[in-house]
Amino acid sequence: MRKLIAFDDDTLGKLTQLGRDRMATFQELADEAFADLLKKHGIPVDLKDALRKSARFSKDEAPKKTRARSGRTPS
């Protein structure tokens, strides 16, 4: 899907230079920036991140088993 995004001249120049310095396309810079933004707000970027977050969430909610401190029975 294509969307139009407007940048001021200074920002566009800096992004263009950053792309040249890193030998990256504008699309690669945009993908990285939006992935960082989603991560900052806790939104999974892809299926792998969603599964990892889901597993972490279910692990935190699992009831914790308690163990006796020693193998002896109380008398």
Secondary structure, DSSP 4 states (H G I P E B T S, - for coil): --------HHHHHHHHHHHHHHT--HHHHHHHHHHHHHHHTT--SSHHHHHHHHHHHHHHHSPPP---SSSPPP-
